[in-house]
Amino acid sequence: MRLSTKGRYAVTAMMDLAIHYGQGPVTLADISENQGISLSYLEQLFARLKKNDLVKGLRGPGGGYCLARGPDEISVADVITAIGEGIDATLCEGNEDCQDGEQCLTHELWSRLGQEIYDFLNGITLASFIEKGTSGQSSKSRQDNRVVTIPALNKSYA
């Protein structure tokens, strides 16, 4: 299983919205500038996020996007599945036809791994990113450096 750029960018953009939760809408142009993600790419991602009720769009002056639910109610798995990324470690995409139309010997192993990954990502909410990590510095204050700490892993990613 490999998380594509689409999945990574969607999580990053949603994190940006989570950091600004309760402060009003955020424009895609602001997210693009802050996170270094193409505006046209964000437009495609947000169409899917909106369709799956993870974000709300507000039109007009002062418009933009905000989370449709609180950051404590949206998991990383929600974001990844909303944009059409699967969390599947099997080669057959769960169809059980891995080897010449039949289930391969290791299908169950990869299927269970995919479920474990999903469960792990489903247990991480956007709010958990905002909470203080092991460095004692919140993700909100690290926003300028584009570093996110995943508390469940105790690792930082730039």
C-alpha positions in Angstrom: 0.0 0.0 0.0 1.3 3.4 -0.9 -0.3 6.7 0.0 -0.3 8.9 -3.1 0.3 12.6 -3.4 -3.4 13.1 -3.6 -3.9 11.5 -0.2 -1.0 13.4 1.4 -2.2 16.7 0.0 -5.8 16.1 1.0 -4.7 15.4 4.6 -2.4 18.5 4.6 -5.1 20.8 3.3 -7.6 19.4 5.9 -5.0 20.0 8.6 -4.7 23.6 7.4 -8.5 23.9 7.8 -8.3 22.2 11.3 -5.7 24.7 12.5 -8.0 27.6 11.5 -11.2 25.9 12.7 -13.6 28.4 14.3 -11.8 31.4 12.7 -13.9 31.6 9.6 -13.4 30.2 6.0 -10.0 29.7 4.5 -9.5 30.3 0.8 -7.9 27.7 -1.4 -5.5 30.3 -2.5 -4.3 30.7 1.1 -4.0 26.9 1.5 -2.1 26.8 -1.8 0.3 29.4 -0.7 0.8 28.1 2.9 1.2 24.5 1.9 2.8 24.7 -1.5 0.0 22.8 -3.2 -1.2 23.8 -6.7 -4.5 25.7 -6.6 -6.0 23.6 -9.4 -5.1 20.4 -7.6 -6.7 21.8 -4.4 -9.9 22.5 -6.4 -10.1 18.9 -7.5 -9.5 17.6 -4.0 -12.0 20.0 -2.4 -14.7 19.0 -4.9 -14.4 15.4 -3.5 -14.1 16.5 0.1 -17.2 18.6 -0.2 -19.1 15.8 -1.9 -18.3 13.6 1.0 -19.4 16.2 3.6 -16.0 16.9 5.1 -15.9 20.5 4.1 -18.3 23.3 3.5 -17.8 26.0 0.9 -18.9 29.6 1.5 -19.2 31.9 -1.6 -18.7 35.6 -1.9 -16.4 38.1 -0.2 -14.8 36.5 2.8 -15.7 33.1 1.5 -13.6 30.0 1.4 -13.8 26.6 3.0 -14.2 25.3 6.5 -14.6 21.9 8.1 -18.1 20.5 8.0 -17.6 18.9 11.4 -15.2 19.5 14.3 -11.6 18.4 13.8 -12.1 15.9 16.6 -14.8 14.2 14.4 -12.7 13.8 11.2 -10.1 11.1 11.0 -7.2 10.8 8.6 -9.0 7.7 7.2 -12.1 9.7 6.5 -10.1 12.2 4.4 -8.2 9.5 2.5 -11.3 7.5 1.6 -13.3 10.7 0.7 -10.8 11.5 -2.1 -11.0 8.0 -3.5 -7.8 6.6 -2.1 -8.1 3.0 -0.9 -6.4 1.7 2.1 -5.9 -1.7 0.7 -2.6 -3.7 0.8 -3.8 -6.5 -1.5 -2.8 -6.7 -5.1 -6.3 -7.6 -6.1 -8.0 -4.6 -4.4 -9.9 -7.0 -2.2 -11.5 -9.0 -5.0 -9.8 -12.2 -3.9 -8.7 -13.0 -7.5 -5.0 -12.3 -6.9 -3.6 -15.3 -8.7 -5.2 -16.4 -11.9 -8.7 -15.6 -10.7 -8.1 -17.3 -7.3 -7.2 -16.0 -3.9 -3.4 -16.1 -3.4 -1.8 -17.8 -0.4 -1.0 -14.5 1.3 -4.3 -12.7 0.5 -5.5 -12.9 4.1 -2.2 -11.4 5.4 -2.4 -8.4 3.1 -6.1 -8.0 3.7 -5.6 -7.9 7.5 -2.7 -5.4 7.1 -5.0 -3.1 5.1 -7.5 -3.3 7.9 -4.9 -2.6 10.5 -3.7 0.5 8.5 -7.3 1.7 8.2 -7.9 1.2 11.9 -4.7 3.1 12.7 -5.6 6.0 10.5 -9.2 6.0 11.6 -7.9 6.5 15.2 -6.0 9.7 14.3 -8.2 12.8 14.1 -7.4 16.2 12.7 -7.6 17.5 16.3 -4.9 15.1 17.4 -2.5 17.0 15.1 -3.3 20.2 16.8 -2.5 18.9 20.3 1.0 19.2 21.5 3.5 16.7 20.3 6.6 15.4 22.1 8.5 18.6 21.2 6.1 20.7 23.4 5.3 22.9 20.4 1.8 22.7 18.9 1.3 22.1 15.2 -0.3 25.5 15.0 2.9 27.2 15.9 4.8 24.9 13.5 2.5 25.9 10.6 5.1 28.3 9.2 7.6 25.5 8.9 5.1 23.0 7.5 6.0 20.3 10.0 3.3 18.0 11.4 3.8 15.7 14.4 1.7 12.6 14.5 1.4 12.0 18.3 0.5 8.4 17.8 3.8 7.8 16.1 5.9 10.4 18.0 7.5 11.3 14.8 7.7 14.6 12.8 7.3 14.9 9.1 8.2 17.9 7.0 
